[in-house]
Amino acid sequence: MTGTVLELGPVTFSAFEIPTGINFGGRQILAVHQLTDGRRVIDSIGPAESEISFSGAFSGPTATLRARQLNDLRVSGAELSLTWDAFCYTVVVSTFDADYRNSGWIPYRLSCAILRDEASPVLTPALSLETSTLSDLTAAGSVCGEMGVDVTAALAALAENNATTLGSAAYGAAQLAISNTQSDIAAQISTAETTIGASGMQIETSPVSLVNDLIAVTGAAQQLAGMIYANSYVGRAARNLQNASS
């Protein structure tokens, strides 16, 4: 990182204080729903940033004062700006460990918990509410059509002007259409569960009856898996639309 300006709050790192590298990134929090037919529904809940950690060494006659200044930032728990290159974060110092060798040489390691990525709005445009809800309903429709639930009315309602604008007539119609779709899916789930629960497969049952019961239960299980899959997407579309702003 030679030539890179690294700043943490009031501290500008220099010389041996500048680390050879800084990590960044994290993970996406996922809710994974395993369906009975082997398919998965994965809901992306949001990003979780890893702590940013780096290390170096304070040197020279001001090493002790510089090390104590970083430790004071840890103790304060204050929100600080951490910047280098094109990166800009608001962070809190979570750990600071220094290894005092002598007054002129103090290696250190520091970690910061990220409060906000201040550069992300510039780098990553947000997905629009209309796009996300239409995408969810389209995913639901990929299995609903062959199972007796029609999502075209909900898709048409969302395609109307101002359908995602809180308080508009189109917004109310879109909410109603999605609610009706949820009710239709719930009815299909209930029917499938009833069919599975009413299965009379017993050892003493005739072979023909056993086969018929098996066919019915298999079909109901497929119906149930498909409806649960669709319901997760329609439910997310409903929640996102409910949180719309004017």
MOCOR-V557678 format. One record per residue. N is the residue number from 0. PHI is phi in whole degrees, 0 to 359 (NA if undefined). PSI is psi in degrees with one decimal (none if undefined). BURIAL is I if it has 24 or more other ideal C-beta (glycine too) atoms within 12 Angstrom, else O. Layout:
N&PHI&PSI&BURIAL ; N&PHI&PSI&BURIAL
//
This chain:
0&NA&26.9&O ; 1&301&131.8&O ; 2&87&-4.1&O ; 3&272&132.7&O ; 4&273&121.4&O ; 5&241&124.2&I ; 6&229&137.2&O ; 7&231&106.4&I ; 8&56&-125.7&I ; 9&278&-2.3&O ; 10&260&126.1&I ; 11&252&118.5&O ; 12&282&147.2&I ; 13&211&165.7&O ; 14&51&-127.4&O ; 15&287&-8.6&O ; 16&289&-26.4&I ; 17&287&125.2&I ; 18&288&161.3&I ; 19&284&-20.1&O ; 20&194&157.3&O ; 21&227&130.4&I ; 22&278&153.0&O ; 23&207&164.9&I ; 24&124&-153.4&O ; 25&160&-144.9&O ; 26&218&164.7&O ; 27&259&124.9&O ; 28&285&124.8&O ; 29&237&140.6&O ; 30&253&110.5&O ; 31&260&121.5&O ; 32&251&114.9&O ; 33&271&118.8&O ; 34&272&161.2&O ; 35&291&-20.6&O ; 36&266&10.3&O ; 37&97&-15.5&O ; 38&284&161.8&O ; 39&236&146.0&O ; 40&246&124.0&I ; 41&242&117.8&O ; 42&263&125.5&I ; 43&275&113.0&O ; 44&273&-34.2&O ; 45&152&168.1&O ; 46&279&148.3&O ; 47&235&113.9&O ; 48&279&137.2&I ; 49&287&155.5&O ; 50&294&144.8&I ; 51&268&125.5&I ; 52&232&144.3&I ; 53&202&167.5&I ; 54&215&160.3&I ; 55&190&-152.6&I ; 56&210&132.3&I ; 57&278&137.9&I ; 58&220&162.0&I ; 59&86&-172.7&O ; 60&293&-19.6&O ; 61&259&10.6&O ; 62&303&-46.8&I ; 63&296&-43.5&O ; 64&295&-39.7&O ; 65&295&-42.5&I ; 66&296&-42.2&I ; 67&294&-32.9&O ; 68&296&-42.6&I ; 69&295&-39.3&I ; 70&294&-37.0&O ; 71&297&-35.7&O ; 72&295&-38.3&I ; 73&297&-46.7&I ; 74&297&-37.2&O ; 75&291&-30.2&O ; 76&66&21.2&O ; 77&284&153.2&O ; 78&283&128.6&O ; 79&231&155.6&I ; 80&269&129.3&I ; 81&242&117.8&I ; 82&226&142.6&I ; 83&198&146.3&I ; 84&47&-123.9&O ; 85&265&11.1&O ; 86&260&138.7&I ; 87&212&116.4&I ; 88&234&151.0&I ; 89&261&123.4&I ; 90&225&169.1&I ; 91&233&131.8&I ; 92&291&116.4&I ; 93&268&-37.5&O ; 94&218&143.7&O ; 95&219&116.9&I ; 96&239&123.7&O ; 97&242&145.2&I ; 98&242&93.6&O ; 99&290&114.9&O ; 100&263&-48.3&O ; 101&199&179.5&O ; 102&295&-16.0&O ; 103&247&5.3&O ; 104&209&107.2&O ; 105&227&95.2&I ; 106&296&150.5&O ; 107&216&161.4&I ; 108&222&136.9&I ; 109&225&140.9&I ; 110&231&143.4&I ; 111&233&133.0&I ; 112&274&132.4&I ; 113&275&127.1&I ; 114&268&-44.8&O ; 115&211&145.2&O ; 116&264&101.2&I ; 117&288&-17.9&O ; 118&269&-14.3&O ; 119&297&-36.3&O ; 120&299&-28.8&O ; 121&283&-36.5&O ; 122&272&-30.0&O ; 123&231&101.7&O ; 124&293&142.3&O ; 125&286&146.0&O ; 126&286&131.2&O ; 127&292&154.4&O ; 128&298&-41.9&I ; 129&299&-44.4&I ; 130&296&-43.8&O ; 131&292&-41.2&I ; 132&289&-40.2&I ; 133&296&-37.9&I ; 134&296&-41.7&O ; 135&295&-42.9&I ; 136&292&-34.5&I ; 137&295&-40.9&I ; 138&297&-40.7&I ; 139&295&-40.6&I ; 140&295&-20.5&I ; 141&295&-21.0&O ; 142&243&-20.8&I ; 143&291&-39.0&I ; 144&304&-42.1&O ; 145&276&1.4&O ; 146&238&16.9&I ; 147&90&10.2&O ; 148&239&125.1&I ; 149&256&121.6&O ; 150&258&4.5&I ; 151&296&-33.6&O ; 152&296&-41.1&O ; 153&293&-40.4&I ; 154&296&-41.5&I ; 155&294&-40.5&O ; 156&296&-39.5&I ; 157&288&-23.6&I ; 158&281&-9.9&O ; 159&290&152.5&O ; 160&299&138.5&O ; 161&67&17.1&O ; 162&294&-22.0&I ; 163&253&14.4&I ; 164&263&115.6&O ; 165&305&129.9&O ; 166&93&-12.3&O ; 167&281&161.1&O ; 168&296&-38.3&O ; 169&294&-34.4&I ; 170&296&-45.6&I ; 171&297&-40.0&O ; 172&294&-38.1&I ; 173&294&-43.2&I ; 174&301&-43.5&I ; 175&295&-41.7&O ; 176&296&-41.0&I ; 177&291&-39.9&I ; 178&299&-40.9&O ; 179&296&-38.7&O ; 180&296&-41.4&I ; 181&298&-39.7&I ; 182&295&-40.8&O ; 183&297&-41.5&I ; 184&295&-42.9&I ; 185&300&-38.2&O ; 186&294&-39.6&O ; 187&293&-39.1&I ; 188&297&-44.1&I ; 189&298&-41.9&O ; 190&297&-44.1&O ; 191&296&-42.0&I ; 192&295&-38.4&O ; 193&295&-42.4&O ; 194&298&-44.3&I ; 195&294&-42.3&I ; 196&291&-28.0&O ; 197&270&2.3&O ; 198&301&133.2&O ; 199&251&31.8&O ; 200&292&112.3&O ; 201&229&158.1&O ; 202&301&-38.9&O ; 203&280&-5.7&O ; 204&291&145.6&O ; 205&298&152.7&O ; 206&305&-40.4&O ; 207&296&-43.0&O ; 208&295&-39.5&O ; 209&299&-44.2&O ; 210&297&-45.0&O ; 211&297&-42.2&O ; 212&297&-41.5&O ; 213&297&-41.6&O ; 214&297&-42.6&O ; 215&295&-44.5&I ; 216&293&-40.7&I ; 217&298&-44.6&O ; 218&296&-40.8&I ; 219&294&-37.7&I ; 220&294&-39.9&I ; 221&294&-41.0&I ; 222&298&-43.9&I ; 223&297&-45.0&I ; 224&298&-43.9&I ; 225&295&-40.8&I ; 226&291&-36.6&I ; 227&295&-41.2&I ; 228&302&-50.3&I ; 229&294&-39.2&I ; 230&297&-33.4&I ; 231&295&-39.1&I ; 232&286&-43.4&I ; 233&295&-38.9&I ; 234&298&-41.8&I ; 235&293&-38.9&I ; 236&299&-40.8&I ; 237&295&-42.8&I ; 238&294&-42.2&O ; 239&295&-41.3&I ; 240&293&-37.1&I ; 241&296&-29.6&O ; 242&269&11.5&O ; 243&296&149.8&I ; 244&251&160.5&O ; 245&286&none&O
//
